[in-house]
Amino acid sequence: MTASLTDMTIVMPTYNDEPSTLRVVLKAAASEPVEPPLIVVDMSTDNRIRHVCDEFGDRISYHHYPESTGVSDSRNRCVALASTRYITQLDSDVLPDHGWLEPLARKLREPDVAVVGSRVLPRWLATPPRLFKSRAAAPLLSIFDLGEETIDVVRLIGGSYSFDRELVSDPPFDLALGRKPGDALALEENALCEAARVNGFRVVYVADSVVHHMIPKERLTWRFMWSRARVTGRERRLAGKVESLPRPPRTINDKAFLLAIAPAILTGMAQPEARTEMRSS
């Protein structure tokens, strides 16, 4: 059964993104059937993103929001600007396959489903270290690949996901938990999923909605990975628990990668934190 996209809005927060990458992503997103509304909320410090959006004319609704306090604030502004019930968040460095939106829309029509997420595969823009291709490395690179079957999950890894705004909090994203300029810590999507589940609704991984996270050369270094692992440690400390996603048994490469990042994760877990602890709502 084909789901209508007329009550879906694609939204994208941006911040000093690489214009050439953003142009490719927007072109793919803007080519979806029925042309659902596409909103960009930009907290950039320059006009490069505005110029890219201008290339698409009326197809993209661009909003400059330099006073945004971070990604959660920008995402909430995106939702406030949308007039549809269903919202699809698409990251500015995630390239969607053609037709990626329809499977999300179809699953979201089920009455007990609040949040649905795409299968996020890597698109390497340079050759990664061997261990970066392990499944254990995937979450730190914003890869969300649980296989080819659609399944219920406890949480998503952002990149591309949709939600029913009538079944989540208003506003959906906690400002205290979102990523901010200069600080990569981000728990707002975890909180969105947890709140939906606490309220009796489902969170679903939709395998036939496929997108590709474009991973640049500068992220394919151990220096970046250790920095990201420290953030992961901070996130675990704030969340207070780690709910596992379904994955196959660990390989030798998985174990080697986890051993390599363990000191950085422990450092992050021990780091003093001024942020508000995550809580269900």
C-alpha positions as CSV (number, residue, x, y, z in Angstrom):
1,M,0.0,0.0,0.0
2,T,1.3,3.4,-0.9
3,A,1.2,6.1,1.7
4,S,0.3,9.7,0.9
5,L,3.1,12.3,1.5
6,T,0.8,15.3,1.4
7,D,0.7,15.5,5.2
8,M,4.4,15.1,5.7
9,T,7.0,17.9,6.0
10,I,10.8,17.4,5.6
11,V,12.7,19.6,7.9
12,M,16.5,20.2,8.3
13,P,18.4,22.3,10.8
14,T,21.7,23.6,9.5
15,Y,24.8,25.3,11.0
16,N,27.8,26.3,8.8
17,D,27.4,23.2,6.7
18,E,29.5,22.5,3.7
19,P,27.5,24.0,0.8
20,S,28.5,21.4,-1.8
21,T,27.4,18.6,0.4
22,L,24.2,20.3,1.4
23,R,23.3,21.0,-2.2
24,V,23.5,17.3,-3.1
25,V,21.3,16.4,-0.1
26,L,18.7,19.0,-0.8
27,K,18.5,18.0,-4.4
28,A,17.7,14.4,-3.4
29,A,15.2,15.4,-0.8
30,A,13.5,17.9,-3.0
31,S,12.9,15.3,-5.7
32,E,10.6,13.2,-3.6
33,P,7.2,12.4,-5.2
34,V,4.3,14.8,-4.5
35,E,7.0,17.3,-3.4
36,P,6.3,17.5,0.3
37,P,7.2,20.8,2.0
38,L,10.9,21.2,2.8
39,I,11.9,23.6,5.6
40,V,15.5,24.6,6.4
41,V,16.2,26.4,9.6
42,D,19.7,27.8,9.5
43,M,21.7,29.1,12.5
44,S,24.8,29.7,10.5
45,T,27.1,32.7,11.0
46,D,27.3,33.4,7.2
47,N,25.0,33.4,4.1
48,R,26.4,30.3,2.3
49,I,23.4,28.1,3.3
50,R,20.9,30.8,2.3
51,H,22.5,31.0,-1.2
52,V,22.3,27.2,-1.7
53,C,18.6,27.2,-0.7
54,D,17.9,30.1,-3.0
55,E,18.9,27.9,-5.9
56,F,15.8,25.8,-5.3
57,G,13.4,28.7,-5.4
58,D,10.0,28.2,-3.8
59,R,10.7,24.5,-3.4
60,I,12.5,25.2,-0.1
61,S,11.3,27.4,2.7
62,Y,14.4,28.9,4.2
63,H,14.5,30.5,7.7
64,H,17.5,32.2,9.2
65,Y,17.7,31.6,12.9
66,P,21.1,32.8,14.2
67,E,19.7,33.2,17.8
68,S,19.1,29.5,18.0
69,T,20.6,27.9,21.2
70,G,21.4,24.7,19.5
71,V,20.1,21.8,17.4
72,S,17.1,21.1,19.6
73,D,16.1,24.7,19.4
74,S,16.4,24.7,15.6
75,R,14.5,21.4,15.3
76,N,11.7,22.7,17.5
77,R,11.6,25.8,15.2
78,C,11.3,23.5,12.2
79,V,8.4,21.8,13.7
80,A,6.7,25.0,14.7
81,L,7.0,26.2,11.1
82,A,5.5,23.0,9.6
83,S,1.7,22.8,9.1
84,T,1.5,19.0,8.7
85,R,0.9,16.2,11.3
86,Y,4.0,14.2,10.3
87,I,7.5,15.5,10.4
88,T,10.7,14.0,8.9
89,Q,14.0,15.2,10.2
90,L,16.8,14.9,7.7
91,D,20.4,15.7,8.6
92,S,22.3,18.0,6.2
93,D,25.0,15.4,5.5
94,V,22.6,12.5,4.9
95,L,21.8,11.6,1.3
96,P,18.5,9.8,0.9
97,D,17.8,7.2,-1.7
98,H,14.9,8.0,-4.1
99,G,11.6,7.0,-2.5
100,W,13.1,6.9,1.1
101,L,10.2,8.9,2.5
102,E,7.3,6.7,1.5
103,P,8.2,3.7,3.8
104,L,8.5,6.0,6.8
105,A,5.1,7.6,6.0
106,R,3.5,4.2,5.6
107,K,4.8,2.8,8.9
108,L,3.9,6.0,10.7
109,R,0.2,5.6,9.7
110,E,-0.1,2.7,12.1
111,P,-2.0,4.1,15.1
112,D,0.4,3.0,17.8
113,V,3.6,4.1,16.1
114,A,5.1,7.5,17.2
115,V,8.6,7.5,15.8
116,V,10.2,5.7,12.8
117,G,13.8,5.7,11.6
118,S,15.6,5.0,8.3
119,R,18.4,2.5,7.7
120,V,21.5,4.7,7.7
121,L,24.4,3.3,5.7
122,P,27.9,4.9,5.4
123,R,29.1,6.7,2.3
124,W,32.8,7.0,2.9
125,L,34.4,10.1,1.4
126,A,37.8,8.7,2.0
127,T,39.2,5.3,3.0
128,P,38.5,4.6,6.6
129,P,40.8,2.7,9.1
130,R,39.8,-1.0,9.0
131,L,38.3,-1.0,12.5
132,F,36.0,2.0,11.6
133,K,34.1,-0.5,9.4
134,S,33.2,-2.6,12.4
135,R,29.7,-2.7,13.7
136,A,30.9,-1.4,17.0
137,A,32.1,1.8,15.4
138,A,28.8,2.4,13.6
139,P,27.0,4.4,16.4
140,L,29.9,6.8,16.7
141,L,29.8,7.5,13.0
142,S,25.9,7.9,13.0
143,I,25.4,4.7,11.1
144,F,22.2,2.9,11.9
145,D,22.1,-0.5,10.1
146,L,20.2,-3.2,11.9
147,G,19.7,-5.3,8.7
148,E,17.0,-5.7,6.1
149,E,14.0,-6.4,8.4
150,T,11.7,-3.7,9.9
151,I,11.7,-4.1,13.7
152,D,10.7,-2.3,16.8
153,V,13.6,-0.7,18.7
154,V,14.1,1.2,21.9
155,R,15.8,4.2,20.3
156,L,17.1,5.5,17.0
157,I,20.4,6.9,15.8
158,G,19.6,10.2,14.0
159,G,20.1,11.0,10.4
160,S,16.7,10.4,9.0
161,Y,13.6,9.8,11.1
162,S,9.9,10.8,11.2
163,F,7.4,11.3,14.0
164,D,3.8,11.9,14.6
165,R,3.7,15.3,16.3
166,E,0.3,14.4,17.9
167,L,2.0,11.5,19.8
168,V,5.1,13.2,21.1
169,S,5.8,16.1,23.4
170,D,5.2,19.7,22.3
171,P,7.8,20.9,21.6
172,P,9.3,17.5,20.7
173,F,13.0,18.2,21.6
174,D,14.5,19.0,25.0
175,L,16.6,22.1,24.8
176,A,18.8,20.9,27.7
177,L,19.7,17.7,25.9
178,G,20.4,18.9,22.4
179,R,23.7,19.4,20.6
180,K,25.1,23.0,20.7
181,P,27.8,24.8,18.8
182,G,31.1,23.6,20.2
183,D,29.6,20.7,22.1
184,A,28.7,17.4,20.3
185,L,26.8,15.9,23.2
186,A,23.3,15.0,22.0
187,L,20.6,13.1,23.8
188,E,17.4,14.8,22.5
189,E,16.6,12.0,20.1
190,N,17.0,9.4,22.8
191,A,14.6,11.4,25.0
192,L,12.1,11.7,22.2
193,C,12.0,7.9,21.7
194,E,12.0,7.1,25.4
195,A,9.1,9.5,26.1
196,A,7.1,7.9,23.2
197,R,7.7,4.4,24.6
198,V,6.8,5.5,28.2
199,N,3.5,6.8,26.8
200,G,2.7,3.4,25.2
201,F,3.8,4.1,21.6
202,R,6.2,2.3,19.3
203,V,9.6,3.3,17.9
204,V,10.3,1.4,14.7
205,Y,13.4,0.9,12.5
206,V,12.2,0.9,8.9
207,A,14.7,-1.1,6.8
208,D,13.4,-0.2,3.4
209,S,13.9,3.5,4.0
210,V,17.5,3.9,3.1
211,V,19.8,6.9,3.4
212,H,23.6,7.4,3.4
213,H,25.6,9.3,5.9
214,M,28.4,11.1,4.0
215,I,31.4,10.7,6.3
216,P,34.2,13.1,5.4
217,K,38.0,12.5,5.6
218,E,38.4,14.6,8.8
219,R,36.1,12.1,10.7
220,L,38.1,9.1,9.6
221,T,40.9,9.6,12.1
222,W,41.5,8.1,15.6
223,R,41.7,11.6,17.0
224,F,38.1,12.2,15.9
225,M,37.0,8.8,17.1
226,W,38.5,9.2,20.6
227,S,36.8,12.7,20.8
228,R,33.5,11.1,19.8
229,A,34.0,8.3,22.3
230,R,34.5,10.8,25.1
231,V,31.1,12.3,24.1
232,T,29.6,8.9,24.2
233,G,30.9,8.4,27.7
234,R,29.3,11.7,28.7
235,E,26.0,10.7,27.1
236,R,26.0,7.4,29.0
237,R,26.7,9.2,32.3
238,L,23.8,11.6,31.7
239,A,21.4,8.9,30.4
240,G,22.1,6.8,33.5
241,K,21.6,3.6,31.4
242,V,22.3,2.1,28.0
243,E,19.5,0.2,26.3
244,S,21.0,-2.1,23.7
245,L,19.9,-2.3,20.1
246,P,19.7,-5.8,18.4
247,R,23.0,-6.6,16.8
248,P,24.8,-9.9,15.8
249,P,27.6,-11.3,18.0
250,R,30.7,-9.2,18.2
251,T,33.6,-10.0,15.8
252,I,37.3,-9.7,16.5
253,N,37.2,-6.3,14.9
254,D,34.4,-5.2,17.1
255,K,36.2,-6.2,20.2
256,A,39.5,-4.5,19.0
257,F,37.6,-1.3,18.3
258,L,35.9,-1.2,21.7
259,L,39.2,-1.9,23.4
260,A,40.7,1.1,21.5
261,I,38.0,3.5,22.5
262,A,37.4,2.3,26.1
263,P,39.8,4.8,27.8
264,A,38.1,7.7,26.0
265,I,34.6,6.5,27.0
266,L,35.7,6.1,30.6
267,T,37.2,9.6,30.5
268,G,33.9,11.0,29.3
269,M,31.9,9.1,31.9
270,A,34.1,10.6,34.6
271,Q,33.9,14.2,33.2
272,P,31.9,16.6,35.4
273,E,28.7,17.6,33.7
274,A,26.6,20.8,34.0
275,R,23.9,19.5,31.7
276,T,20.4,18.5,32.9
277,E,20.1,14.7,33.3
278,M,17.8,13.0,30.8
279,R,14.4,12.1,32.1
280,S,11.2,10.6,30.8
281,S,8.2,12.8,30.2
